[in-house]
Amino acid sequence: RADPLLAPTPTALSRPAPDSFDVRVESSRGPFVIRARRDWSPAGVDRFHYLVSHGYYDETRFFRVVGGFVAQWGLSGTPAVNRAWQGKGIPDEPVKASNTRGRVSYARGGPNTRSVQLFINLVDNVRLDTTNTFGFPAFGEVVEGMTSAVDSLTFEYGGTRGERLPGPSQDSLRVEGNAYLNRAFPKLDYIRRARVVRVWRK
């Protein structure tokens, strides 16, 4: 049987997620809970459900944390998994929920490029709703642990808003995985485990 992270099938990727569900994230700074809402971003939530259900985010690092802006993660610590998901973007969707504090969205680099990278808005970032004309549709929100866990993520390597520190290279992370981050950025916070813990269906 094919590994769902190394060889995701189109059929499996197209299965709809529950209408909403909670994901408990066990992080190095403590637990927090993301509530995904499919009516905000169906394609985004379907992809998130698939990834979490197969343990994709386990042992991933918060490789870009910019104080007063966002906390970003989602590139795998395993190079082979990064190769498997390269180019597997999902369709663009309209922004139905704004990028306010605690909301979770996909990172993207152009049309139809949302894939596996996510970010939590650390403050109200409503300008991201229309950035580059396409915006970043929020698909969920942190409903527990925002202050205790998410706000305490280290931004030592990402700087504060308006300050540009080099931080990790995404290209190096894709190729070398966590070995690169452990060597060059050992203080990064990380996700130990992320799993669906509650589901709602209409």
DRENDO-1510 file (C-alpha; in Angstrom, 1 decimal, always signed):
<recs>
REC; n; res; u; v; w
REC; 1; ARG; +0.0; +0.0; +0.0 .
REC; 2; ALA; +1.3; +3.4; -1.0 .
REC; 3; ASP; +2.5; +5.7; +1.8 .
REC; 4; PRO; -0.2; +8.5; +2.0 .
REC; 5; LEU; +2.5; +11.2; +2.6 .
REC; 6; LEU; +5.0; +10.0; -0.1 .
REC; 7; ALA; +2.4; +9.0; -2.7 .
REC; 8; PRO; -0.9; +10.9; -2.1 .
REC; 9; THR; -3.5; +9.7; -4.6 .
REC; 10; PRO; -5.9; +12.1; -6.4 .
REC; 11; THR; -8.9; +10.1; -5.0 .
REC; 12; ALA; -7.7; +10.4; -1.4 .
REC; 13; LEU; -6.9; +14.1; -1.8 .
REC; 14; SER; -10.3; +14.9; -3.2 .
REC; 15; ARG; -12.3; +13.4; -0.3 .
REC; 16; PRO; -14.2; +16.2; +1.6 .
REC; 17; ALA; -13.4; +16.9; +5.2 .
REC; 18; PRO; -16.0; +17.2; +7.9 .
REC; 19; ASP; -17.8; +20.5; +8.1 .
REC; 20; SER; -15.6; +21.5; +11.0 .
REC; 21; PHE; -13.1; +19.8; +13.3 .
REC; 22; ASP; -10.6; +20.6; +16.0 .
REC; 23; VAL; -6.9; +19.7; +15.7 .
REC; 24; ARG; -4.9; +19.5; +18.9 .
REC; 25; VAL; -1.4; +20.6; +18.3 .
REC; 26; GLU; +1.2; +19.5; +20.8 .
REC; 27; SER; +4.0; +22.0; +20.5 .
REC; 28; SER; +7.3; +22.6; +22.3 .
REC; 29; ARG; +5.6; +25.6; +23.9 .
REC; 30; GLY; +2.5; +23.6; +25.0 .
REC; 31; PRO; -0.8; +22.6; +23.3 .
REC; 32; PHE; -3.1; +24.7; +21.2 .
REC; 33; VAL; -6.2; +23.8; +19.3 .
REC; 34; ILE; -7.1; +24.9; +15.7 .
REC; 35; ARG; -10.7; +24.7; +14.7 .
REC; 36; ALA; -11.0; +24.3; +10.9 .
REC; 37; ARG; -14.2; +25.5; +9.2 .
REC; 38; ARG; -15.0; +24.1; +5.8 .
REC; 39; ASP; -17.4; +26.8; +4.8 .
REC; 40; TRP; -14.6; +29.3; +5.0 .
REC; 41; SER; -12.3; +27.5; +2.5 .
REC; 42; PRO; -13.4; +24.0; +1.4 .
REC; 43; ALA; -10.3; +23.1; -0.6 .
REC; 44; GLY; -8.1; +24.5; +2.1 .
REC; 45; VAL; -9.8; +22.5; +4.9 .
REC; 46; ASP; -9.9; +19.3; +2.8 .
REC; 47; ARG; -6.1; +19.5; +2.4 .
REC; 48; PHE; -5.5; +20.3; +6.1 .
REC; 49; HIS; -7.7; +17.4; +7.1 .
REC; 50; TYR; -5.7; +15.0; +4.9 .
REC; 51; LEU; -2.4; +16.2; +6.1 .
REC; 52; VAL; -3.3; +16.1; +9.8 .
REC; 53; SER; -4.9; +12.7; +9.4 .
REC; 54; HIS; -1.7; +11.2; +8.1 .
REC; 55; GLY; +0.6; +12.9; +10.6 .
REC; 56; TYR; +2.2; +15.2; +8.1 .
REC; 57; TYR; +2.9; +18.0; +10.6 .
REC; 58; ASP; +4.5; +15.8; +13.3 .
REC; 59; GLU; +8.0; +17.1; +14.1 .
REC; 60; THR; +7.7; +20.1; +11.8 .
REC; 61; ARG; +9.4; +23.3; +12.9 .
REC; 62; PHE; +8.0; +26.8; +13.1 .
REC; 63; PHE; +10.6; +28.0; +10.7 .
REC; 64; ARG; +9.4; +31.5; +10.2 .
REC; 65; VAL; +8.1; +33.4; +13.3 .
REC; 66; VAL; +8.0; +37.1; +12.9 .
REC; 67; GLY; +7.0; +38.9; +16.1 .
REC; 68; GLY; +3.9; +41.1; +15.6 .
REC; 69; PHE; +3.0; +39.4; +12.3 .
REC; 70; VAL; +2.8; +35.6; +11.8 .
REC; 71; ALA; +4.1; +32.2; +12.8 .
REC; 72; GLN; +4.6; +29.9; +9.8 .
REC; 73; TRP; +5.3; +26.2; +9.4 .
REC; 74; GLY; +4.5; +23.3; +7.1 .
REC; 75; LEU; +7.6; +22.2; +5.3 .
REC; 76; SER; +8.3; +18.6; +6.3 .
REC; 77; GLY; +11.4; +17.6; +8.2 .
REC; 78; THR; +11.8; +14.7; +5.8 .
REC; 79; PRO; +13.2; +15.6; +2.4 .
REC; 80; ALA; +11.4; +12.8; +0.6 .
REC; 81; VAL; +8.0; +14.1; +1.8 .
REC; 82; ASN; +8.9; +17.6; +0.7 .
REC; 83; ARG; +9.6; +16.2; -2.8 .
REC; 84; ALA; +6.3; +14.3; -2.9 .
REC; 85; TRP; +4.3; +17.5; -2.2 .
REC; 86; GLN; +6.2; +19.8; -4.5 .
REC; 87; GLY; +3.7; +21.3; -7.0 .
REC; 88; LYS; +0.6; +19.8; -5.3 .
REC; 89; GLY; -1.3; +23.1; -5.0 .
REC; 90; ILE; -5.0; +23.5; -4.4 .
REC; 91; PRO; -7.3; +25.9; -6.2 .
REC; 92; ASP; -7.6; +29.5; -5.2 .
REC; 93; GLU; -10.7; +30.5; -3.2 .
REC; 94; PRO; -12.2; +33.8; -2.2 .
REC; 95; VAL; -11.4; +35.3; +1.2 .
REC; 96; LYS; -14.5; +34.7; +3.4 .
REC; 97; ALA; -12.8; +35.0; +6.8 .
REC; 98; SER; -10.4; +37.8; +7.5 .
REC; 99; ASN; -6.8; +37.3; +8.7 .
REC; 100; THR; -7.4; +38.5; +12.2 .
REC; 101; ARG; -5.4; +37.5; +15.3 .
REC; 102; GLY; -5.5; +33.7; +15.8 .
REC; 103; ARG; -6.8; +32.9; +12.3 .
REC; 104; VAL; -4.9; +30.3; +10.3 .
REC; 105; SER; -4.2; +30.5; +6.5 .
REC; 106; TYR; -2.0; +28.9; +3.9 .
REC; 107; ALA; +1.1; +30.6; +2.7 .
REC; 108; ARG; +1.3; +31.0; -1.1 .
REC; 109; GLY; +3.6; +32.4; -3.7 .
REC; 110; GLY; +1.1; +33.0; -6.5 .
REC; 111; PRO; -2.1; +31.7; -8.1 .
REC; 112; ASN; -3.1; +28.2; -7.0 .
REC; 113; THR; +0.0; +27.6; -4.9 .
REC; 114; ARG; -1.5; +26.8; -1.5 .
REC; 115; SER; -0.2; +23.4; -0.6 .
REC; 116; VAL; +1.2; +22.5; +2.8 .
REC; 117; GLN; +2.6; +25.6; +4.5 .
REC; 118; LEU; +0.4; +27.4; +7.0 .
REC; 119; PHE; +0.6; +30.5; +9.2 .
REC; 120; ILE; -1.1; +31.8; +12.3 .
REC; 121; ASN; -1.8; +35.5; +12.4 .
REC; 122; LEU; -0.2; +36.8; +15.6 .
REC; 123; VAL; -2.0; +40.1; +15.3 .
REC; 124; ASP; -4.8; +41.5; +13.0 .
REC; 125; ASN; -3.4; +41.3; +9.5 .
REC; 126; VAL; -6.4; +42.3; +7.5 .
REC; 127; ARG; -4.2; +43.7; +4.7 .
REC; 128; LEU; -3.5; +40.0; +3.9 .
REC; 129; ASP; -7.1; +39.6; +2.8 .
REC; 130; THR; -6.3; +41.5; -0.5 .
REC; 131; THR; -2.5; +41.2; -0.8 .
REC; 132; ASN; -1.4; +40.9; -4.5 .
REC; 133; THR; -5.1; +41.0; -5.4 .
REC; 134; PHE; -5.7; +37.4; -4.4 .
REC; 135; GLY; -5.4; +37.5; -0.6 .
REC; 136; PHE; -4.9; +34.7; +1.9 .
REC; 137; PRO; -8.2; +32.9; +2.8 .
REC; 138; ALA; -8.3; +32.0; +6.5 .
REC; 139; PHE; -9.6; +28.4; +6.9 .
REC; 140; GLY; -9.6; +28.1; +10.7 .
REC; 141; GLU; -8.7; +29.7; +14.0 .
REC; 142; VAL; -6.9; +29.0; +17.2 .
REC; 143; VAL; -9.6; +28.5; +19.8 .
REC; 144; GLU; -7.3; +27.3; +22.7 .
REC; 145; GLY; -3.7; +28.1; +23.7 .
REC; 146; MET; -3.2; +31.3; +21.6 .
REC; 147; THR; -1.8; +33.2; +24.6 .
REC; 148; SER; -0.1; +30.4; +26.4 .
REC; 149; ALA; +1.5; +28.6; +23.5 .
REC; 150; VAL; +1.4; +30.4; +20.1 .
REC; 151; ASP; +2.4; +33.8; +21.5 .
REC; 152; SER; +5.4; +32.3; +23.2 .
REC; 153; LEU; +6.9; +30.8; +20.0 .
REC; 154; THR; +10.5; +32.0; +19.6 .
REC; 155; PHE; +11.0; +34.7; +17.0 .
REC; 156; GLU; +14.8; +34.8; +17.6 .
REC; 157; TYR; +15.5; +33.9; +14.0 .
REC; 158; GLY; +12.6; +35.7; +12.3 .
REC; 159; GLY; +12.9; +39.1; +14.0 .
REC; 160; THR; +10.1; +41.5; +14.8 .
REC; 161; ARG; +7.8; +43.3; +12.4 .
REC; 162; GLY; +9.9; +45.6; +10.3 .
REC; 163; GLU; +13.2; +43.9; +11.1 .
REC; 164; ARG; +14.8; +41.6; +8.6 .
REC; 165; LEU; +16.8; +38.8; +10.0 .
REC; 166; PRO; +18.0; +36.0; +7.6 .
REC; 167; GLY; +16.2; +33.1; +9.2 .
REC; 168; PRO; +16.1; +29.6; +7.7 .
REC; 169; SER; +16.3; +29.1; +3.9 .
REC; 170; GLN; +13.2; +27.3; +2.6 .
REC; 171; ASP; +15.2; +25.8; -0.2 .
REC; 172; SER; +17.7; +24.3; +2.3 .
REC; 173; LEU; +14.8; +23.0; +4.5 .
REC; 174; ARG; +13.2; +21.3; +1.5 .
REC; 175; VAL; +16.4; +19.5; +0.6 .
REC; 176; GLU; +17.9; +18.7; +4.0 .
REC; 177; GLY; +14.8; +18.7; +6.2 .
REC; 178; ASN; +15.1; +18.9; +10.0 .
REC; 179; ALA; +18.8; +18.1; +9.9 .
REC; 180; TYR; +19.5; +21.5; +8.4 .
REC; 181; LEU; +17.3; +23.3; +11.0 .
REC; 182; ASN; +18.7; +21.3; +14.0 .
REC; 183; ARG; +22.2; +22.3; +12.9 .
REC; 184; ALA; +21.8; +25.9; +12.0 .
REC; 185; PHE; +18.7; +27.0; +14.0 .
REC; 186; PRO; +18.6; +24.7; +17.0 .
REC; 187; LYS; +16.2; +26.9; +19.1 .
REC; 188; LEU; +13.3; +26.8; +16.7 .
REC; 189; ASP; +10.0; +25.7; +18.3 .
REC; 190; TYR; +8.3; +22.7; +16.8 .
REC; 191; ILE; +5.2; +20.5; +16.6 .
REC; 192; ARG; +5.5; +17.2; +18.4 .
REC; 193; ARG; +2.1; +15.9; +17.2 .
REC; 194; ALA; -1.1; +17.2; +15.6 .
REC; 195; ARG; -4.3; +15.2; +15.5 .
REC; 196; VAL; -8.0; +15.6; +14.9 .
REC; 197; VAL; -9.7; +15.4; +18.3 .
REC; 198; ARG; -13.3; +16.6; +17.6 .
REC; 199; VAL; -15.5; +16.6; +14.5 .
REC; 200; TRP; -18.8; +18.2; +13.6 .
REC; 201; ARG; -20.9; +17.2; +10.6 .
REC; 202; LYS; -24.2; +18.7; +9.4 .
</recs>
